[in-house]
Amino acid sequence: MNPIVASGSLDWYMTRSTGAVAMLLLTVTVVLGVVDVRRVSSEKWPRFVVDALHRNVALLAMAFLAVHILTSVLDSFVSIPLIDAVVPFVGSYRPFWLGLGAIAFDMLIAVVATSLLRRRIGYASWRAVHWFAYASWPIAMAHGLGTGSDADAGWLLVLSVVCLLAVLAALIVRVSTGGEVAGEGGGR
């Protein structure tokens, strides 16, 4: 039998790896959003392709996030009830850091829900809630660095720095172009 499975640590590896992959995918999603997916286009990458990439990477991030939460709940090392994933600061295990994760998750659920209902709630309402995606990213980053037994591991610190630099680079591009990317301007 596989020693990882036999020792019961498969949940631990799944929790950490899906959390790291979710953070990486959320970073890609935020970077695409910051450079404004509606304005980035070329003949090779039309707007609908970039927009679809943004949406699909975000959905993939949510799938990894769901597995991250599920494996955290199923891991027998510590008791983390499912409610701790959605209600901030109520848990007994690292309540502050898990609470940050719950806040980031709640914000992302609001973004997904309003994105699915965008045509019914209107663009202005959708956009107002969509700003939560940008706010959830640094909160999720803090959650990842503040909890978990491998939070100070070199590979996770490097991944976190790369994610931070990617978002900062996207912000610099966005600000330096006055919000206009790929030579296009104007509103939506």
C-alpha positions in Angstrom: 0.0 0.0 0.0 1.1 3.5 -0.7 2.8 5.0 2.5 1.1 8.4 1.9 -2.3 6.8 1.8 -1.5 4.5 4.7 -0.3 7.3 6.9 -3.5 9.3 6.3 -1.5 12.2 5.0 -3.1 12.2 1.5 -5.7 14.7 2.8 -2.8 16.9 4.0 -1.1 16.8 0.6 -4.4 17.4 -1.3 -5.3 20.4 1.0 -2.0 22.1 0.5 -1.6 21.4 -3.2 -5.1 22.4 -4.1 -4.7 25.6 -2.0 -1.5 26.5 -3.8 -3.0 25.7 -7.3 -6.1 27.7 -6.4 -3.9 30.7 -5.4 -2.0 30.5 -8.6 -5.2 30.3 -10.7 -6.8 33.2 -8.7 -3.7 35.2 -9.5 -4.0 34.5 -13.2 -7.7 35.5 -13.0 -6.9 38.7 -11.2 -4.1 39.6 -13.6 -6.4 39.1 -16.5 -9.1 41.2 -14.8 -6.6 44.0 -13.8 -5.4 44.4 -17.4 -9.1 44.5 -18.3 -10.0 41.5 -20.4 -12.5 43.5 -22.4 -9.7 45.7 -23.8 -6.9 43.2 -24.3 -7.2 41.8 -27.8 -5.3 41.3 -31.0 -5.9 39.4 -34.3 -4.5 36.3 -32.7 -6.4 36.8 -29.4 -9.8 38.4 -30.0 -11.7 39.8 -27.0 -14.0 36.8 -26.7 -11.0 34.4 -26.3 -9.4 36.5 -23.6 -12.8 36.9 -21.9 -13.4 33.2 -22.0 -9.9 32.5 -20.7 -10.6 34.8 -17.7 -13.9 33.1 -17.0 -12.6 29.6 -17.4 -9.5 30.1 -15.3 -11.7 31.6 -12.6 -14.0 28.6 -12.7 -11.1 26.2 -12.5 -9.8 28.2 -9.5 -13.2 27.7 -7.8 -13.0 24.0 -8.5 -9.6 23.7 -6.9 -10.8 25.9 -4.0 -13.8 23.5 -3.5 -11.4 20.6 -3.3 -9.1 22.5 -1.0 -12.1 23.2 1.4 -13.4 19.7 1.2 -10.1 18.1 1.9 -9.5 20.5 4.8 -12.8 19.4 6.3 -12.1 15.7 5.7 -8.6 15.8 7.0 -8.6 14.1 10.4 -5.4 15.9 11.7 -7.5 18.8 12.9 -11.3 19.3 13.2 -12.4 21.9 10.7 -16.2 21.9 10.3 -17.6 22.9 6.9 -19.3 26.0 8.6 -15.7 27.4 9.2 -15.3 27.7 5.4 -18.2 30.2 5.1 -18.5 31.8 8.5 -15.4 33.8 9.4 -13.7 33.6 12.8 -15.9 30.9 14.4 -13.6 28.0 14.3 -11.3 26.7 17.0 -8.3 25.9 14.7 -6.4 29.0 13.8 -9.6 31.1 13.8 -8.1 34.3 12.4 -6.3 32.7 9.4 -9.2 30.4 8.6 -11.5 33.4 9.0 -9.6 35.2 6.3 -10.0 32.2 4.1 -13.8 32.2 4.8 -14.0 35.9 3.9 -12.1 35.4 0.6 -14.3 32.4 -0.2 -17.5 34.3 0.6 -16.4 37.1 -1.7 -15.7 34.7 -4.5 -19.0 33.0 -4.1 -20.7 36.4 -4.4 -18.7 37.1 -7.6 -19.7 33.7 -9.1 -23.3 34.1 -8.2 -23.7 37.6 -9.6 -21.8 36.6 -12.7 -24.3 33.9 -13.3 -27.1 36.4 -12.7 -25.5 39.3 -14.5 -28.2 39.7 -17.2 -30.9 39.8 -14.5 -29.2 42.1 -12.0 -27.6 44.4 -14.6 -24.1 45.5 -15.3 -23.8 48.1 -12.6 -24.8 45.7 -9.8 -22.6 42.9 -11.2 -19.6 45.2 -11.5 -20.0 46.5 -7.9 -19.9 42.9 -6.6 -17.2 41.9 -9.0 -14.8 44.3 -7.2 -14.8 41.7 -4.4 -12.7 39.5 -6.6 -9.9 42.0 -6.3 -10.3 42.4 -2.6 -10.5 38.6 -2.0 -7.1 38.0 -3.6 -4.8 39.6 -0.9 -7.1 38.2 1.8 -6.7 34.7 0.3 -2.9 35.3 0.0 -2.8 36.2 3.7 -4.8 33.1 4.6 -2.4 30.9 2.7 0.7 32.4 4.3 -0.9 32.5 7.8 -2.2 29.0 8.0 -0.9 25.5 7.2 2.2 23.7 8.3 4.1 24.5 5.2 3.4 28.3 5.1 7.1 29.0 5.6 8.3 26.5 3.0 10.6 27.9 0.4 8.5 26.7 -2.5 5.3 28.4 -1.2 7.1 31.6 -0.4 8.5 31.7 -4.0 5.1 31.0 -5.4 3.6 33.7 -3.2 6.2 36.2 -4.4 5.7 35.3 -8.0 1.9 35.7 -7.6 2.4 39.1 -5.9 4.8 40.3 -8.6 2.4 39.2 -11.4 -0.4 41.2 -9.8 1.8 44.2 -9.2 3.0 44.0 -12.9 -0.6 43.9 -14.1 -1.4 47.0 -11.9 1.6 48.8 -13.3 0.5 48.1 -16.8 -3.0 49.2 -16.1 -2.0 52.4 -14.4 0.7 53.3 -16.9 -1.7 53.0 -19.8 -4.3 55.0 -18.0 -6.6 51.9 -17.9 -6.2 51.5 -21.6 -4.6 48.2 -22.7 -3.5 47.1 -26.2 -4.0 50.6 -27.6 -7.7 50.5 -27.2 -9.6 53.1 -25.1 -13.1 53.9 -24.2 -15.7 52.3 -22.0 -17.6 49.2 -22.4 
